[in-house]
Amino acid sequence: MKYPLLLLATGLLMLGACKSRNTQFLPDQIHKEDGQTPDTNAGAGKFSIDPPSGWQKTDTTINNVKIISLLSPAKSNEFRSNINVMTESIRDVSLDGYFDQSVSTMSKFTDNYSAGPKGEKEINGMRSKWMKYSCNKNGFDLDVLVYFVTKDGIAYVIMCTAPKGRIELYQAQFEEAVNSFRVS
């Protein structure tokens, strides 16, 4: 289990949403990590999430991590708010343990990390934990809302990202997508 790997991939996705680019990462653009483990992608294909109305849904792979990405409508020269879902096997680690480790990792490896509130939410009968934080990624000040769901030894990480100070503008769309999340 390699928690920082998921966070690294997510950081790259945040960059890909910058400046309204419809980024598609080609195989020769994807850097393969030496730390790749068989635990990564364990839940890929075992879940569904619906994009909010007008948003684009894409499947992509970054650093060998399969990611479902939902992108807000493009606006010129702006960061595209987005929702990304990644998975990994956590075997017998609890939701609480995985959440605590992820929070610790984010605080150590995220530029200008500023912790926000944390809480719990039920998503289609599954217990989840969430956290908000702010950071700077490649010159963009961002607010991030992350949900962590675990089921049958797999962690599902749902990361909602918006420009700093504008997360509330996207809250309804984030909730719409998160509430549609299901594990098969």
N, C-alpha and C positions, 0 to 999 in steps of 0.2 A: 504494500500500500504506500503510495507516494503522494501525500497531500499536496506538496508544493507543485507537483506536475500539473494538477488541475488548475491551480491558481496561475501558473505561468501561461498556460494555454488561454485562460480567461483574460489575462493582461494583454495578450496578443490580439484577442478578439476586440477588446475595447479600442485598441489602436486601429483595427480594421474598420471600425465604425466611424472614424474621424472624417470630417470634411465631405460627408455624404457619398463616399465612395461605395460602389457596389462591389466590394472586395470578394474575389474568389481566389483562394490560395491554390496555386498549381503545385503538383508534386515536387518540382524542382525548387520551389520557394519554401518548402517545409523543412525546417531543421530537425533532424532526428536527435532526440535526447539519449545519451548513454544510459540514463536512469530509467528508461521505459521499462515498465513491469507488466506482467500478464494481468494484473489487477485492473489496469486502466481499460475503460470501455466495457466493463463487465455487464453493465445494464443497457448498453446501446441496443436499440431496437426493441426494448422491453417497456417503453413508455410512449405516451403521446402528450402533446401540448398544442393547443390551437392558438394561432396568432390573433391579436386584436384586429378588428376591421381595418383594412387598408395597409396593414403591415406585411412585410415580405418574410417568408419562411425559407431558410436554406439549411442544408446539411453541409458541413465542412469538416475538414481534418486539419488540425494544427499540432505539430510535434507528436504525431500519431495518436492524438486524442480526438475522438469523434465528438462533434458538437452540433447540436441543433441550435440555430440562431434565428431569432425573430427581430427584424429591423424596422424601426419606425419609418414613415414616409420620408423621402429625401428632401432636404431643404438646402439651398446653395450654401456652401462653405460652413456648414454646421456639423457638429458631432451628431450622429444618428443614435438616438436612444435605442436601447436594445435589451433583449432577454436572451440569455444563453443557458443551455442545459448540457451538463456533462455528467458522466457516471464513473464509478470505480468500485471494485470489490473492497469491502471492509471486513469481510468474514464475520467474526464475532464481536467486533467493536460496536458499542452502543451508539445511538444517536447523540447522546450527551457527550460521550468521549470523542466522537468524530467532530462534533461542533466545537468543542473546546480546543482540539488540536488545530482545526482550520482557523479559528479566530487567532490563535497564537501565531500560526504561520503567516497569516495576512498581516498582522501587526509588525512582523519582522521583515517581510519582503515586499511591502507595498510602499511606494514613495509618498511622503507626506500623509501617512495614514492618520486618520482622526476617527476614533471609535464613536459610534452613536448608540442608540437604544438597541436592545435585544428583546426577543420574546418568543412565544410559541403560537402556532396556528394549526388548525386541522385542515388538511387538504384532501378532500374526497375520502374521508375516513382514516387518513394516515396522519400521524403526529409529525409535525415539522418544527424546526427551530429556525428563527430568522435573526438577522442582524443588519444594521445600517452602518455605513462608514463613508467617509470622504477620503479622496486621494487625488494625486496628480499623476496622470499618465501621459507622457510625451507632450507636456505643455497644456494639457486639458485638465481643468479642475472638474472632478466628477463626484457625484453622489451615487452610492451603490447600495442596493437592497438585495441580500442573499438569503435564499431559503435552502435548508438542508432537510432532505427526506431520506429515510433509510427503510428498506424492505428486503427481507430475505438475504441479508448480507451484502447488499448493494447500496451505495450512497448515490443519491441524485442531487446535484447541486444546480439550483436555479438562480442565476445572477441577473438582476435587473439594474441597468445603468443609465444615468441621465446626466446632462450637464449640471454642475453644482448650482444649487438653489432652484432647480427646476424639476426635481423628482416628483413633487406634488402634482405638477401638471400632467405627469404620466401615470400617476398612481392608479387611476381607474383602468387604464390599459394593462398595467402590470398585474393588477388583481384579476382582471378578466382572464389573462393567460394563465396565471398561477392557479386559479380556481378550475381551469380546464385540465390541469395536469393529472394524468392517470398512469398507473403502472399496471401492465398486463400480466 
